[in-house]
Amino acid sequence: MKKAFVILAASLSMSGAFAQTAASSATTTAAPAAAAAASNAEARAAQHQQRVEERITYLHSALKITANQEPQWKAFADVMRSNGQTMAGLYKQRVEGEAQRNALDDMKQYAQITQAHADDMQKLVTAFEPLYTSLSPEQKKLADATFRHGQGHAKHKGKGKGKAHSKAPAAEAASAAEAASTPAAQ
């Protein structure tokens, strides 16, 4: 996801530079470029929500959730969905405002995303605690292995959900969004 986000950001930056080379072409290309960015942001938000749902399904199966654990599971899954929607909305805003954002705005937006990620992780922990408490010893071992940093993610990564490794702020923010909706990355 980070790699795709970095490529998207670079593409948008380059398209803005090309649009500025001729004043008349900037006027005629600005509207289509903005529409394309908005449409791409919508598509990425939908893809993000789909990955959240895939992750919920994966975890339900991996943790072998029983009928008695469904109420705790539902609360946990609902928080994952809510966190995913929050992050998708923040990234949609980020993509749509790329051309107008200066360095200070970029840092402020990154701080907003980071804070939202921290808040969302706290909500996820709060929702996970009663679920974890309800798990059998075997299920707890599965959860421990699945949620251990890097362990469960590597397993899921093999299913085409891998992340590129980059230290760019935009890429780190993308990682934060994915982490908010994929707790095994923590």
PLY file of the C-alpha trace (Angstrom):
ply
format ascii 1.0
element vertex 186
property float x
property float y
property float z
element edge 185
property int vertex1
property int vertex2
end_header
0.00 0.00 0.00
2.84 2.38 0.82
4.45 1.82 -2.56
1.20 2.52 -4.38
0.62 5.65 -2.29
4.14 6.94 -3.00
3.67 6.28 -6.72
0.32 8.05 -6.62
1.81 11.05 -4.79
4.71 11.23 -7.24
2.35 11.00 -10.20
0.17 13.78 -8.84
3.23 15.95 -8.16
4.56 15.42 -11.65
1.20 16.08 -13.26
1.05 19.37 -11.35
4.52 20.35 -12.60
3.62 19.60 -16.21
0.36 21.52 -15.89
2.27 24.61 -14.77
4.54 24.68 -17.84
1.92 26.42 -19.96
-0.67 28.71 -18.43
-3.32 27.86 -20.97
-2.83 24.12 -20.65
-2.89 24.44 -16.85
-6.37 25.90 -17.05
-7.63 23.19 -19.37
-5.97 20.28 -17.52
-6.64 21.37 -13.93
-10.27 20.29 -13.85
-9.67 16.83 -15.36
-6.64 16.28 -13.09
-8.67 17.22 -10.01
-11.51 14.95 -11.13
-9.06 12.11 -11.75
-7.50 12.59 -8.30
-10.94 12.58 -6.66
-11.98 9.48 -8.57
-8.69 7.75 -7.74
-9.09 8.71 -4.08
-12.59 7.19 -4.06
-11.29 3.99 -5.64
-8.46 3.74 -3.12
-10.87 4.32 -0.22
-13.07 1.51 -1.53
-10.04 -0.78 -1.90
-8.97 0.08 1.63
-12.39 -0.84 3.02
-12.28 -4.09 1.05
-8.89 -4.93 2.63
-10.36 -4.20 6.07
-13.17 -6.66 5.39
-10.68 -9.24 4.11
-8.61 -8.78 7.26
-11.67 -9.20 9.48
-12.56 -12.43 7.68
-8.98 -13.67 7.92
-8.73 -12.96 11.65
-12.13 -14.51 12.39
-10.96 -17.71 10.75
-7.39 -17.65 12.12
-8.58 -17.11 15.69
-11.30 -19.77 15.36
-13.97 -17.50 16.86
-16.80 -19.49 18.44
-20.51 -18.66 18.54
-20.16 -17.64 22.21
-17.39 -15.17 21.28
-19.35 -13.51 18.46
-20.54 -10.50 20.55
-16.96 -9.62 21.52
-15.79 -10.34 17.96
-18.49 -8.10 16.48
-17.43 -5.20 18.73
-13.79 -5.69 17.69
-14.64 -5.99 13.98
-16.83 -2.88 14.15
-13.90 -0.88 15.56
-11.69 -2.18 12.75
-14.29 -1.02 10.22
-14.63 2.38 11.88
-10.84 2.81 12.01
-10.62 1.86 8.35
-13.24 4.46 7.44
-11.42 7.13 9.44
-8.11 6.42 7.74
-9.66 6.12 4.28
-11.25 9.53 4.77
-7.99 11.11 5.89
-6.09 9.67 2.93
-8.80 10.74 0.53
-8.38 14.30 1.84
-4.62 13.95 1.49
-4.78 12.84 -2.14
-7.39 15.39 -3.11
-5.43 18.29 -1.58
-2.00 17.30 -2.86
-1.65 20.18 -5.36
-2.62 22.89 -2.87
-0.64 21.64 0.15
2.66 23.26 1.11
5.32 21.73 3.37
3.77 23.07 6.57
0.32 21.81 5.57
1.86 18.44 4.73
3.43 18.16 8.18
0.19 19.19 9.88
-1.77 16.64 7.88
0.75 13.94 8.68
0.45 14.82 12.38
-3.34 14.58 12.08
-3.08 11.14 10.47
-0.59 9.97 13.09
-2.83 11.18 15.94
-5.86 9.52 14.37
-3.87 6.29 14.08
-2.89 6.46 17.77
-6.49 7.16 18.79
-7.76 4.33 16.58
-5.22 1.89 17.99
-6.38 2.74 21.51
-9.98 2.02 20.47
-8.82 -1.26 18.93
-7.02 -2.30 22.12
-10.09 -1.46 24.19
-12.29 -3.58 21.88
-9.77 -6.43 21.71
-9.34 -6.87 25.47
-12.76 -8.48 26.15
-12.37 -10.64 23.05
-8.91 -11.81 24.11
-10.15 -12.53 27.62
-12.90 -14.74 26.16
-10.48 -16.83 24.08
-9.50 -20.36 25.03
-5.82 -21.04 25.80
-5.42 -22.47 22.27
-7.04 -19.39 20.73
-4.84 -17.10 22.83
-1.76 -18.84 21.45
-3.13 -18.28 17.93
-3.83 -14.63 18.73
-0.39 -14.16 20.27
1.26 -15.56 17.14
-1.04 -13.69 14.76
-0.72 -10.31 16.44
2.97 -10.54 17.31
4.75 -7.76 15.43
5.74 -9.04 12.03
4.76 -12.66 12.63
1.10 -12.69 11.62
1.67 -9.90 9.13
4.29 -11.94 7.31
1.78 -14.76 6.96
-0.85 -12.38 5.59
1.78 -10.64 3.47
2.23 -13.81 1.45
-1.38 -13.46 0.33
-0.59 -10.35 -1.73
-1.00 -7.86 1.07
2.67 -7.00 1.51
4.01 -3.53 2.11
7.00 -1.84 0.54
9.60 -0.59 2.98
10.08 3.17 2.73
10.74 5.96 5.18
9.02 8.76 3.24
6.46 10.61 5.46
3.64 9.92 3.02
4.57 6.25 2.96
4.75 6.13 6.76
1.31 7.69 6.92
0.02 5.08 4.48
1.50 2.42 6.73
-0.29 3.97 9.70
-3.61 3.71 7.91
-3.03 0.12 7.01
-1.92 -0.67 10.55
-5.07 0.85 11.96
-7.13 -1.56 9.99
-4.78 -4.54 10.22
-3.94 -5.12 13.86
-1.62 -8.04 13.13
0.83 -5.46 11.84
1.23 -4.22 15.41
0 1
1 2
2 3
3 4
4 5
5 6
6 7
7 8
8 9
9 10
10 11
11 12
12 13
13 14
14 15
15 16
16 17
17 18
18 19
19 20
20 21
21 22
22 23
23 24
24 25
25 26
26 27
27 28
28 29
29 30
30 31
31 32
32 33
33 34
34 35
35 36
36 37
37 38
38 39
39 40
40 41
41 42
42 43
43 44
44 45
45 46
46 47
47 48
48 49
49 50
50 51
51 52
52 53
53 54
54 55
55 56
56 57
57 58
58 59
59 60
60 61
61 62
62 63
63 64
64 65
65 66
66 67
67 68
68 69
69 70
70 71
71 72
72 73
73 74
74 75
75 76
76 77
77 78
78 79
79 80
80 81
81 82
82 83
83 84
84 85
85 86
86 87
87 88
88 89
89 90
90 91
91 92
92 93
93 94
94 95
95 96
96 97
97 98
98 99
99 100
100 101
101 102
102 103
103 104
104 105
105 106
106 107
107 108
108 109
109 110
110 111
111 112
112 113
113 114
114 115
115 116
116 117
117 118
118 119
119 120
120 121
121 122
122 123
123 124
124 125
125 126
126 127
127 128
128 129
129 130
130 131
131 132
132 133
133 134
134 135
135 136
136 137
137 138
138 139
139 140
140 141
141 142
142 143
143 144
144 145
145 146
146 147
147 148
148 149
149 150
150 151
151 152
152 153
153 154
154 155
155 156
156 157
157 158
158 159
159 160
160 161
161 162
162 163
163 164
164 165
165 166
166 167
167 168
168 169
169 170
170 171
171 172
172 173
173 174
174 175
175 176
176 177
177 178
178 179
179 180
180 181
181 182
182 183
183 184
184 185
